[in-house]
Amino acid sequence: MVRFTRLLIILLLGILYTSCNKERSPDLIKQITTISPTHGAFATLDTIFGNGFGTTAANDSVFINGHKAGIVSISNTQLVVTVPKLAGTGIVTVWVGGNQLTGPVFTYDTTYAAVTYAGGIVSPYGICIDATSGNLFAANYADNTVVKVTTDGTVSHFADGINLPGGITIDDNGNLFVTNFGNNTISKITPSAVVTTYINNIPNPAGITIDALGNLYVTNFGNSTISTIPLNGSVTTTPTGITYTTGIVRDHSGNLYLTNTANNSISKITASGTISEFATNVHQPSNIAIDNSGNLFTTDPVDNTVTKITPTRNVSIVATGLNEPGPITIDTNGNIFVGCLSTGTIVKLSQQ
């Protein structure tokens, strides 16, 4: 009897050991081990490696940064999915039945699709967007006018009486401010298209930008300075060391960024007035804009490209094949609008 009891105990221990080993078997552990590639653009095929995915795609759901990805193929250890449009950077998750498996971060590479947004604009030297209405305004250098482009691409005359207009910007009340290169003034144009001279004696005004308080910042082409114009109209001149610059933009922290065409670079002026070189290897930057994430975008009318500079100073080309791109602006959704000087058109670069 004792011998039988010992044999029974040994048998039970063996069954228990075997059961534990099965539970530890890698084939039965539902998990994501890795992904390849770790970054990519819209429609990239991404492979998720792991265990426990099953073999029926209808039973699984895959998300990249919370955006559902399409399943191309499935096996118990591998999923191939299509990266969804505008997924953004974030964690990869797989739902198998009611179980959520969490994987590594996928880095989304934003690309841009180009379409002609508007045409028939003689020489769009400056453009800006009304954030409230979405209407775009273009300064027409050759015929001394400003035109309006509605969200459906319709172009109409808005104001005239400008003198070789170059840069243009807009305040929160819908007032436009235009640089007049022909008579060294800044014009103000109300939403009802009333034109007045806002400030006189600005030397060779070219690019212009505005802050939330209504202060204007203007590049003085060929004069190596910028002019700051507060609401009270008193002008402050700041040396920049950049002789020929047209592009200027301001970020939310009060830093100014200027295009330095001759030096193939972007200069930065802090709110305290410190001037430094922010980015190099930016070929022939003409005009400049900034998005909500602090990314800078510049146009190159020589190579017909648009260049992106991230806050960490990474430089990359995001659009090619444009027709002498000059002015540039960005709407609240991150869409980029570029004025093409040789064709008199506005091109829209939509994120994808």
Secondary structure, DSSP 8 states (H G I E B T S, - for coil): -HHHHHHHHHHHHHHHHHHHHHHH-GGG--EEEEEESSEE-TT-EEEEEEE---S-GGGEEEEETTEEEEEEEEETTEEEEE--TT--SEEEEEEETTEEEEEEEEEE---EEEEEEE---S-EEEEEE-TTT--EEEEETTTTEEEEE-TT--EEEEEE--SSEEEEEE-TTS-EEEEETTTTEEEEE-TT--EEEEE---SSEEEEEE-TT--EEEEETTTTEEEEE-TT---EEEE-S-SS---EEE-TTS-EEEEEGGGTEEEEE-TT--EEEEE----S---EEE-TTS-EEEEETTTTEEEEE-TT--EEEEE---SSEEEEEE-TTS-EEEEETTTTEEEEEEE-
